[in-house]
Amino acid sequence: MSTGNIVTGEDYFPRPADERKLWRHLSDGAHILLLAPRRVGKSSMINRLKDQPNTGYAVIYVFVQACHSEQGFYQKMLREIYRSDHIKKSEKIKNKLSEWAKSINFSLSVSPTNIEVELGEEKGETKIISHEMIRDVLYESLKLSEDTIIIAIDEFPDVLEKISEEHGKKGVEQFLSGIRTLCQDPEFNKKVQFILTGSIGLDTLAEKLAVTDLINMLVNMSVRPFKDAQAIEFIDFYLQKRCPELTLDLETKQAIIEEVSWNMPYYLGLVCGQLIDIFDEEERQIESSDVKVAINNLFSPAMKTVFSHWRDRLNRLEKSERLYAQQVLDMVSKADTSIVYGDLFNLSQHTNFREEVNSRYVINCLLHDGYLYQPEDNTYQFTSPLLKRWWTRYGR
């Protein structure tokens, strides 16, 4: 069980409420937009659905973060579908996909040797793959399956952001229009549904690009923090997997929850990992007072990379947006509790930002990416005291 990586099988800690909600939407025929910050467990949950789907469904997982174009996206999706465990079980579907791929000189393999074998003497330029072609080949091949196929596309908004950078709004509109057409095709949807996931707010990005009308067919979902009782169960689960000889009393578990505040498995696991280190090094049982020691250890120079992905996420913003975001986080980090919207608005009116920055977009990015949350309307604070403390020490 590795903190921060996708967990599967017996290492996965169930999220029954979120899983039931997701399946309920899918059974209604919906296409899902599942947005959540990095390292909150969304990819692990999707892989759980893949490994244990509801009756009548099969889930195919496709990770597309590295795709830079519409063509790259479609090619990656087709290859991952072809090589998925579900498709491997059906020679009819595999043959159907292979025949189509040969007809456009496209290899469903990424191996140069296999490309030569697949295409034989009819090698040539791959034809441009359109959403109409995707619709036809997926429907004609996947209708041979008895199951409804759920294609779970992880980090979808990253692809949209890269298309925007390289091809502008026109490229984004073309790409999303194709996805929208697929999602609104009644016959296609009898066999294929999508779950689009990401750690960037697709709705926020779409609003910035003025293309929200192209994603309003999606049903929005998020991955919620654990309630305290579930967080206690997770602590027990984590310790049983990593160090079964270590047991914590209720007071210590509650101290962990109070210090973390935002009950996501990654952060609970970080603290538990430090407590295991103390247990191993000092060869004694852990007490509630050790929780603060564990927290302090997380902020030692040797451990500062465990939060560094938060700073990296800001790099996708434009220079002026990034500077504004950094100053917003600075302001929030200096507040005892929350900061009000008026203060952030006043900051946006400074000379450096007034003409350059869409402050609403930047603040929404910080909310969607998990830096901030709103305990009440028009107030903002860090999602976790751990993140606030890290930003104060290392964020800049």
C-alpha positions in Angstrom: 0.0 0.0 0.0 1.8 3.1 -1.2 0.7 6.5 -0.2 -0.1 8.7 -3.2 -0.2 5.9 -5.8 -3.3 4.1 -7.3 -4.3 1.4 -4.9 -6.2 -1.8 -6.0 -7.4 -5.1 -4.7 -7.2 -5.6 -1.0 -5.2 -2.4 -0.6 -8.2 -0.3 -1.6 -10.3 1.3 1.2 -13.9 1.3 0.0 -15.9 4.5 -0.5 -19.4 3.0 -0.6 -21.4 6.2 -0.7 -19.4 7.7 -3.6 -19.4 4.4 -5.4 -23.2 3.9 -5.0 -23.8 7.4 -6.2 -21.6 6.9 -9.3 -23.3 3.6 -10.2 -26.7 5.2 -9.7 -26.0 7.9 -12.3 -24.5 5.3 -14.7 -27.6 3.2 -14.4 -29.7 6.2 -15.4 -27.6 6.4 -18.6 -25.6 9.5 -17.6 -22.1 10.5 -18.6 -20.1 11.5 -15.5 -17.7 14.4 -14.9 -15.8 13.3 -11.8 -13.6 16.2 -10.6 -11.4 16.1 -7.5 -8.0 17.4 -6.5 -4.9 15.2 -6.9 -4.3 12.5 -4.3 -7.8 12.2 -2.9 -8.4 8.7 -4.4 -10.5 9.3 -7.5 -8.3 7.1 -9.8 -8.2 4.3 -7.1 -12.0 4.5 -7.0 -12.3 4.2 -10.8 -10.0 1.2 -10.8 -12.2 -0.3 -8.1 -15.2 0.1 -10.4 -13.2 -1.6 -13.2 -12.2 -4.5 -11.0 -15.6 -5.0 -9.5 -18.3 -3.6 -11.9 -22.0 -3.9 -11.4 -23.7 -6.7 -13.2 -24.2 -5.9 -16.9 -21.3 -3.4 -17.1 -17.6 -3.5 -18.0 -15.2 -0.6 -17.2 -12.2 0.3 -19.3 -9.7 2.7 -17.8 -7.8 5.1 -20.0 -5.1 7.5 -18.7 -4.8 10.4 -21.1 -2.8 13.1 -19.3 0.1 12.9 -21.8 -2.1 13.5 -24.8 -1.6 16.9 -26.5 -4.2 16.8 -29.3 -7.6 15.5 -30.4 -5.9 12.8 -32.5 -3.6 11.8 -29.7 -6.6 11.4 -27.4 -8.6 9.3 -29.8 -5.6 7.1 -30.6 -4.8 6.6 -26.9 -8.4 5.7 -26.2 -8.7 3.2 -29.0 -5.4 1.5 -28.0 -6.4 1.2 -24.4 -9.8 -0.2 -25.3 -8.2 -2.8 -27.6 -5.7 -3.9 -24.9 -8.2 -3.9 -22.0 -8.9 -7.1 -20.1 -12.6 -7.0 -21.2 -11.8 -6.8 -24.9 -9.1 -9.5 -24.7 -11.9 -11.9 -23.8 -13.8 -11.4 -27.0 -12.1 -12.4 -30.3 -15.1 -11.0 -32.2 -14.6 -7.5 -30.8 -10.8 -7.6 -31.2 -11.1 -8.7 -34.8 -13.7 -5.9 -35.5 -11.3 -3.3 -34.1 -8.3 -4.7 -35.9 -10.1 -4.7 -39.3 -11.2 -1.1 -38.8 -7.7 -0.1 -37.8 -6.1 -1.6 -40.9 -8.7 0.2 -43.1 -7.2 3.6 -42.0 -3.6 2.4 -41.6 -3.7 2.8 -37.8 -1.9 0.5 -35.5 -3.6 -0.6 -32.3 -0.2 -1.5 -30.9 2.5 0.9 -29.9 5.3 -1.5 -30.8 7.1 -0.6 -34.1 7.5 -4.3 -34.9 3.8 -5.0 -34.4 2.9 -2.0 -36.5 4.7 -3.6 -39.4 2.9 -6.9 -38.8 -0.5 -5.3 -38.4 -0.4 -3.2 -41.4 1.4 -5.6 -43.7 1.9 -4.3 -47.3 -0.8 -1.7 -47.0 1.2 0.7 -44.8 0.6 4.4 -45.4 -0.4 7.5 -43.6 -3.0 7.1 -40.9 -6.3 8.8 -41.8 -7.5 11.5 -39.5 -9.7 10.0 -36.8 -12.9 11.9 -36.4 -15.5 11.6 -33.7 -17.9 10.1 -36.3 -15.3 7.4 -36.9 -15.0 6.8 -33.2 -18.7 6.5 -32.9 -19.0 4.0 -35.7 -16.1 1.7 -34.7 -16.9 1.7 -31.0 -20.6 1.1 -31.6 -20.1 -1.6 -34.2 -17.5 -3.5 -32.2 -18.7 -3.0 -28.6 -22.3 -3.9 -29.5 -21.0 -7.4 -29.8 -20.5 -7.3 -26.0 -23.3 -8.3 -23.7 -22.3 -5.6 -21.3 -22.6 -1.8 -21.3 -19.1 -0.4 -21.7 -18.0 2.4 -19.3 -14.9 4.2 -20.7 -13.3 5.9 -17.7 -11.0 8.6 -19.1 -8.6 9.9 -16.4 -7.2 13.4 -16.4 -9.4 14.5 -19.3 -9.2 18.2 -18.5 -5.4 18.1 -19.0 -6.0 17.2 -22.6 -8.4 20.1 -23.1 -5.9 22.5 -21.5 -3.1 21.3 -23.9 -5.4 21.6 -26.9 -6.3 25.1 -25.8 -2.6 26.0 -25.6 -1.7 24.6 -29.0 -4.9 25.1 -31.1 -6.8 27.9 -29.2 -10.5 28.1 -28.6 -11.3 26.8 -32.1 -9.5 23.5 -31.3 -11.2 23.2 -28.0 -14.6 23.8 -29.5 -14.0 21.1 -32.2 -12.8 18.6 -29.6 -15.6 19.2 -27.1 -18.2 19.3 -29.9 -17.2 15.8 -30.9 -17.4 14.5 -27.3 -20.8 16.1 -26.9 -22.1 14.5 -30.0 -21.0 11.1 -28.8 -22.6 11.7 -25.4 -25.9 12.7 -27.0 -26.2 9.8 -29.5 -29.0 7.6 -28.2 -28.0 4.5 -30.1 -24.3 4.8 -29.1 -25.2 5.4 -25.5 -27.0 2.1 -25.3 -23.5 0.4 -25.4 -21.0 3.1 -24.3 -20.9 5.7 -21.5 -18.1 7.9 -20.3 -16.7 8.8 -17.0 -14.4 11.9 -17.5 -12.2 12.5 -14.5 -9.6 15.1 -13.7 -7.8 17.1 -11.0 -8.3 20.4 -13.0 -11.8 21.9 -12.9 -13.1 21.2 -16.4 -16.1 23.4 -15.6 -13.8 26.2 -14.5 -11.7 25.8 -17.6 -14.7 25.7 -19.9 -16.1 28.9 -18.3 -12.8 30.6 -19.0 -12.9 29.5 -22.6 -16.6 30.3 -22.9 -17.5 26.8 -23.9 -19.7 25.7 -21.0 -22.5 24.8 -23.4 -20.4 22.0 -24.7 -20.1 20.1 -21.4 -23.6 20.7 -19.8 -24.6 17.2 -20.8 -22.3 15.8 -18.1 -23.4 15.0 -14.6 -21.0 16.5 -12.1 -19.6 14.4 -9.2 -16.8 14.8 -6.7 -14.9 12.6 -4.3 -15.8 13.6 -0.8 -13.6 13.6 2.4 -14.3 10.9 4.9 -16.6 11.6 7.8 -14.8 11.2 11.1 -16.1 7.7 11.8 -14.9 6.6 8.3 -11.5 8.3 8.8 -11.1 6.2 12.0 -11.8 3.1 10.0 -9.3 4.1 7.4 -6.6 4.7 10.1 -7.2 1.1 11.4 -7.2 -0.2 7.8 -3.9 1.6 6.9 -2.1 0.4 10.1 -3.3 -3.2 9.6 -1.8 -3.2 6.1 1.5 -1.5 7.0 2.2 -2.3 10.6 -0.3 -4.7 12.2 1.5 -4.7 15.5 0.8 -1.0 16.1 -2.6 -0.2 17.5 -3.8 3.3 18.4 -6.3 4.3 21.1 -9.3 6.4 20.2 -7.7 9.6 21.6 -4.8 9.2 19.2 -7.0 8.6 16.2 -9.1 11.6 17.0 -5.9 13.7 17.3 -4.9 12.6 13.8 -8.3 13.7 12.5 -8.1 17.0 14.2 -4.6 17.8 12.9 -5.4 16.7 9.3 -8.9 18.2 9.3 -9.5 17.3 5.6 -10.1 13.6 5.9 -8.6 12.4 2.6 -6.7 9.1 2.6 -3.4 10.5 1.3 -3.0 12.9 4.2 -4.3 10.5 6.9 -1.8 8.0 5.5 1.1 10.5 5.7 0.6 11.0 9.4 0.1 7.3 10.0 3.3 6.6 8.2 5.2 9.0 10.5 3.7 7.3 13.5 4.9 4.0 12.2 8.4 5.4 11.9 8.3 6.6 15.5 7.0 3.2 16.6 9.8 1.4 14.8 12.6 3.7 16.0 11.6 4.1 19.6 10.1 0.6 20.1 7.2 1.8 22.2 3.5 2.2 21.8 2.2 5.5 20.3 0.4 8.1 22.3 -1.8 11.1 21.3 1.1 13.5 22.0 3.1 11.7 19.3 0.7 13.0 16.6 2.2 16.5 16.8 5.7 15.0 16.5 4.6 13.1 13.4 3.2 16.3 11.9 6.4 18.2 12.6 8.4 15.4 10.9 6.3 16.0 7.8 7.7 19.5 7.5 11.3 18.6 7.9 13.5 19.5 4.8 13.8 15.8 4.0 10.0 15.5 3.7 9.0 18.7 1.9 8.4 17.0 -1.4 5.3 15.2 -0.1 3.4 18.4 -0.6 5.3 19.8 -3.6 2.7 18.8 -6.1 0.6 21.6 -4.8 3.1 24.2 -6.0 3.5 22.3 -9.3 -0.2 22.7 -10.0 0.1 26.5 -10.0 2.5 26.2 -12.9 -0.3 25.6 -15.4 -1.6 29.1 -14.7 -0.4 32.0 -16.8 2.3 34.1 -15.2 0.0 36.9 -13.9 -2.6 34.4 -12.8 0.0 32.4 -11.0 1.3 35.5 -9.2 -2.2 36.4 -8.2 -2.9 32.8 -6.9 0.3 32.9 -4.9 -0.7 36.2 -3.3 -4.2 34.8 -2.5 -2.7 31.8 -0.8 -0.3 34.1 1.1 -3.2 36.2 2.3 -5.2 33.1 3.4 -2.2 31.5 5.1 -1.7 34.6 7.3 -5.4 34.7 8.4 -6.2 33.0 11.8 -9.2 31.2 10.2 -11.0 32.4 7.0 -10.6 35.4 4.7 -13.5 37.1 3.1 -14.0 37.5 -0.7 -13.8 41.3 -0.4 -10.1 41.0 0.5 -9.4 38.8 -2.5 -11.3 41.2 -4.8 -9.4 44.2 -3.5 -6.2 42.3 -4.3 -7.4 41.6 -7.8 -7.8 45.4 -8.4 -4.1 46.0 -7.9 -2.2 47.4 -10.9 -0.5 44.1 -11.6 -3.8 42.2 -11.8 -6.7 44.4 -12.7 -6.3 44.2 -16.5 -4.4 40.9 -16.6 -6.3 38.4 -14.4 -9.7 36.9 -14.3 -9.8 36.7 -10.5 -12.9 34.6 -10.5 -11.3 32.0 -12.7 -8.1 31.8 -10.5 -10.1 31.5 -7.2 -12.3 28.8 -8.7 -9.1 27.0 -9.8 -7.8 27.1 -6.2 -11.2 25.8 -5.0 -11.4 23.0 -7.5 -7.8 22.0 -7.2 -8.2 21.6 -3.4 -6.1 24.4 -2.0 -9.1 26.3 -0.6 -12.7 25.6 0.4 -15.5 27.8 1.5 -16.8 27.1 5.1 -19.4 29.8 4.4 -20.5 31.9 1.5 -17.8 34.4 0.5 -15.2 33.1 3.0 -12.2 31.1 2.2 -9.6 29.0 4.1 -7.1 26.2 3.4 -8.6 22.7 3.0 -6.2 21.4 5.7 -4.0 22.9 8.4 -1.3 20.7 6.9 -1.5 22.4 3.6 -1.6 25.8 5.2 1.5 25.1 7.2 3.3 23.8 4.2 2.4 26.8 2.1 3.6 29.1 4.9 7.0 27.4 5.0 7.7 26.1 1.5 4.9 27.3 -0.9 6.8 30.2 -2.4 
